[in-house]
Amino acid sequence: MARFFNFFSQEIAIDLGTSNTLIICDGEIVVDEPSIIAIDKQTNAVMAVGKKAMLMHEKTHQKIQTIRPLKDGVIADFDATERMMQGLIEMIPNRKKLFRNMRMIICIPSGITEVEKRAVFDSAEHVGSRETYLIHEPMAAALGIGLDVTEPVGNMIIDIGGGTTEIAVIALAGIVCDQSIRTAGDEFTNDIVNYMRRQHNLLIGERTGEQIKINVGAALHELVNPPEDYAVHGRDLMTGIPKQITVSYSEISHCLDKSISKIEEAILKALESTPPELAADIYRTGLYLTGGGAMLRGLDKRIAQKTKLPVQIAEDPLRAVVRGTGIALKNVERFSFLMSHKNM
């Protein structure tokens, strides 16, 4: 009988991120799209979700609006989040549309408030989830990179996403101490956009800022394998005419200095509040970097210099969190104590 009902139900794991949303179904990543939605302002209809909406971002006219509904890792626009989630769930191939009976597990920042948690539960309920679990991002990241979180061994995870940086010391399947700061990938992009305006009198958009970060973003002023200089197109603030300039990685590393320092401070704060026995474990195991921000050139070396501890970048850091969420979904009974749960 249970197998008969399983035929009509669907289990999905969602990493609902500020920048990207990833969905796992049947153990595979089936959706990996930017967290953005485009809406027709006249009819209020959804025009596009994910990559298609990202292509429209900052290129729209008055009748079209693009919304990034998550800010700093939490839901900022409730209605847009629901409609975006619905659109992304509909992208799942071979979706069982017969019954809308879904079991969902969604990962959330560790610094989330009860009100913000409630918003995630409500959004899940509105898109058809009958049973919803929430898991903290650092815990999901630890599972995703293959750590045994139930062991009496301390591990420090640093998950640098789009909206938040989550730093947590994990042992015995719990978060012993954590720091959640709202300085992450989006903040890096803003730093670059502001620097271009200030230093080069060049007005660029968020998408161009993101491209600069990907192509020449760096945490160190001197790299062993430096990327080639990158051509940036924007509008000259003095003349109002479009122009092109080239920027180097060392220039970008200087403008990211302040934000990276904030992350370093948060790491040191988390290490300060770590119990001594776990600190001894971390000295041996080192720090694990996950999330899109982990791919910033030289960031691991910079954190290693600051903390004097070994730093490892997870394999495929962008997908570590969603992989861990998928593992938790497969073993809900085993990991139930890691999650908040709500039956609809």
Secondary structure, 3 states (H helix, E strand, C coil): CHHHHHHHEEEEEEEECCCEEEEEECCEEEEEEECCEEEECCCCCEEEECHHHHHHCCCCCCCEEEECCEECCEECCHHHHHHHHHHHHHCCCCCCCCCCEEEEEEEECCCCCHHHHHHHHHHHHHCCEEEEEEEEHHHHHHHHCCCCCCCCCCEEEEEECCCCEEEEEEECCEEEEEEEECCCHHHHHHHHHHHHHHHHCEECCHHHHHHHHHHHCECCCCCCCCCCCEEEEEEECCCCCEEEEEECHHHHHHHHHHHHHHHHHHHHHHHHCCCHHHHHHHHHHCEEEECHHHHCECHHHHHHHHHCCCEEECCCHHHHHHHHHHHHHHCCCCCHHHEEEEEC
